């Protein structure tokens, strides 16, 4: 699984990842990417920001709760 970029949480172009195993992998990939690139943002930005939801090479995005 490769993180390609970030999009809006409600972007209809990408489906949400709904498989628990894929969510775990996407979470780990996202955390590694954000640490490597010095990115930090809040749960509010994740859900309401312009580029808060990571999307991946399989055409899906990771949408978490604000607390996640």
C-alpha angles and dihedrals in degrees: 000000000000126000107227101180146298131287140168117299090237097043104141091201089080128049119227117254104248104170112097094219091051091047090055092050093044090049092053093045091049094049091049091048094048093048092048092050098038094243122158131167140152131258088252091058090045090059102030106024128100094246106019104120121070118224127202143211093265091065097255134114132217112239116181136173117272090253094054 
